[in-house]
Amino acid sequence: MLEHAGAEVWSASSVAEALSVLSELTPDVLVTDFHLPDGDGCLLAAKIKTCMAERASIPIPIVALSGYSEDMVQEMGVKSAFQAYLVKPVDIEALINTVSQMTKRQAAFKL
């Protein structure tokens, strides 16, 4: 989806794999499913934030995808771990627009 919109995409299927990929590169935006085989998006977000702080790096915006409604996520108190949250099934245009907005914010932050 994002590749067709011109994004360069790396993929990972678990928290551990994502952290391994992130040890080698720093993306402009991270898109993650809320549920992962070895944890959840909140665990991944916390580990990324810790890693970025240790490196004194610019924080990576994180977009979460989940089947939970926004109300359920709000009740769970985890929505604040992410800069954006999209409910599945994800509208492709909404995902592209969200990632584009996050990328623009990152570019402005780096100036």
Number of C-alpha atoms within 10 A of each C-alpha: 11 14 10 8 10 9 12 9 12 12 11 14 12 19 22 15 13 17 16 12 15 17 11 8 10 14 16 18 21 21 18 25 18 18 16 16 9 12 13 16 24 20 15 22 21 13 14 22 19 13 16 16 12 9 9 9 11 14 18 20 23 24 23 23 20 18 15 13 13 14 10 12 16 12 10 9 10 12 17 11 19 19 14 17 23 19 14 12 9 12 11 11 12 11 19 18 12 18 22 17 13 21 17 12 14 18 11 9 10 7 5
